[in-house]
Amino acid sequence: MKYVILIRHNLKALELWASMPAQLRAEGLAAYEALTEDLAASGELIVTEALAHPSTAKVVSVRDGEVIASDGPYAEVKEHLAGFYLIECDSIDRAVQYAARIPEANFVEIEVRPVLDNISVDM
Amino acid sequence: VTADFSGLLRELTPRVLGVLVRRFGGFDECEDAVQEALLAAAQQWPAEGVPANPTGWLVTVASRRWTEVWRSEVARRRRETIAALLEPPAVPPAPAEDDTLKLLLLCCHPALTPVSQVALTLRAVGGLTTAEIARALLVPEATVGQRISRAKQRLKGAQFTLPPPAELADRMVAVRHVLYLIFNEGYTASSGPALQRIKLSAEAIRLTRQLHALRPDDGEVAGLLALMLLTDARRHARTDGDGALIPLAEQDRGRWDRATIAEGIALVTRALATAKPGPFQLQAAIAAVHDEAATAAQTDWPQILVLYNLLHRVAPGPMVTLGRIVALSMVDGPRAGLRELDTVAGDPVLAGHHRLHAVRAHLLDLTGDAAGARLEYELAARRTLSIPERAYLESQAHRPSS
């Protein structure tokens, strides 16, 4: 089964991260690196990306055929996506174990979601 | 024409690999060498024609490749003198009959995870390239490459011999399970025209056929092959032109593949008459009863219920429980089924499972409770992980009540 691990941040968490001593932040980054390496080595990693700060985002909508792209109204938004992993493993329990290794799990909530599949089954 | 070559190459893969492993040992390096020989053949044979002895050709090329790698490895370790002594034997030893079985057992080794077992089996026994496996499984090539190399590392030191009889039975369970996983993986409904995908269900059937030829008296291998055939025979009737799922009861049975059904029925009949009935045989027998009915209304539900009762005893599980309840409803009526469903709803695996809601929806529908059915169909649609199934359940939820 494929699962996506969503790392959602909030401004408080970002501030907390920024206020952390350099050594703790370095440890956090090392934990990420180790997690990604382990997932790649086990053949369970499909893709992972860290996302740029939400202030760089565009919000796109189409109204009456007109494309409107504006800077994200992120000042009011409580949460934003900071990064994700797409993995394939044998059970959601294993995906949860990986999610728990994400350093931010200590102060924000990490979401693990199964991916919809094209596999069809006899009814 | 190219398809013929690749079919032949994949047929020969386990035999060639078996010869190499018996000659040189070291599954990892031998498997790499065989992959290179397969690539060379895919390039040369279309132009030059198939050699008189294709197995011998592949063994020679793979052995040469293995020797080259071994020499350079030894040279790297500055032991040239030993390397110089090594010459590939001129005449390849004949392929042994049970090499394919030994390879399957090795690829489905308990030290490996199921996803790795699947990838390694498709490559080492199925003769597929990493790129083909990646396309078939819809994951990046690097991911498959990593699964295979990691699996091969884990197998270092594993013996290329048949396990002792006491252990063999357990190991065969894993082999059958992996073949079943490959078959199910092949059941992806959509494959865009741009996407050239190996038909994994056909590949699983081909490998299971080979295994059945090697172990004709293994009733569960026969049962597995029968189950695959009896399921695959309905393939063309399972989806409409848009790829939407058609439930068994509504399928156009004229589009079922009669020859495949006949083969499946013969297999499972013989297996049940001669072997101890196991879960795959019983599932195949249930599929056979469905496939034998000329119309959905003519389905022999009492027979299916008997089979589910047996299956429930031999291999209980949540999906068996639900299948049994559906059969019970068809025999004793939907209300009997709903009562039974309530008694199992507390099962931790079934609680909240989309199949539980789908079955309840179907049974409520049969009792005439359209509103209750709609609610349950919606719950089921929200909880399934399958796109075609979700589409079907949503269509049931939003269908105008009659």
Interface residues (C-beta under 8 A of the other chain):
Chain A: M1 A40 A41 S42 G43 E44 L45 I46 V47 E88 C89 D90 P114 V115 L116 D117 N118 I119 S120 V121 D122 M123
Chain B: T113 P114 V115 S116 A119 V139 P140 A142 T143 V144 Q146 R147 I148 R150 A151 N184 E185 Y187 T188 A189 S190 T231 R234 R238 T239 L245 P247 L248 A358 L385 S386 I387 P388 E389 R390 Y392
